[in-house]
């Protein structure tokens, strides 16, 4: 594992004069955030040793290095999912590679379905904690023990200090930022109405098929994690409303712009 990560980090370092301190994993539909990055240098995943390649819904896997304000950042554009049959070690390998490169903070963004009856499509939610219902964990097996403790503490899976900074920025920018629990499921099927009722009963506010493995791997490595998810729709059995594709597209574009503004200001304060 160490050798693989070293080779991946060496490849990235070849085009990176100054090591990044903040990593960002972009969720579905957030590619426009890349336009905000200055001095961009782009490396396709296919050119980085041991990075699993991805082409999900036309999104090519690529790493973008550059500046955002006064911060050097590394952006993972293209996410790997367990439901594609990719082993957990490969799903979280990019996070581990960025940690080897030298980042100390990781921002995880995602899309999710709303379970909390007080939420609505288009809301942003700050992830306070998560529940892992994926049935697996990226630390299962021996290799991950080289990178951190066998039984890492997940008391602060989402860093309180970073979360406070995001909330402060949201308040200053008059951005409504919900807070709650992210429930991670394996997928690729969406949840049944009965499963959604179960998730709400156990305290979940949103449900999604990502984020949890990356948070576990990042915490294992000692990284500070900030998680923000877009509630793109209400989960099965909650809403009977059927919106047009144009309504969905308009809402998505608006909320992506708002999230981009929130991330930029928050990153400046990390």
Secondary structure, 3 states (H helix, E strand, C coil): CHHHHHHHHHHHHCCCCCCCCEEEEECCCCHHHHHHCEEEEEEEHHHCCCCCCCEECCEECEEEEEEECCEEEEEEECCCCHHHCCCHHHHCHHHHHHHHHCCCEEEEEEEEEECCCCCCCCCEEEEEEEEEECCCCCCCCCHHHHCCCCCCCCCCCCCHHHHHHHHHHHHHCCCCEEEEEEEEECCCCCCCHHHHHHHHHCCCCEEECCCHHHHHHHHHCCCEEEEEEEEEEECCCCCCCCCCHHHHHHHHHHHHHHHHHHHHHHHHCC
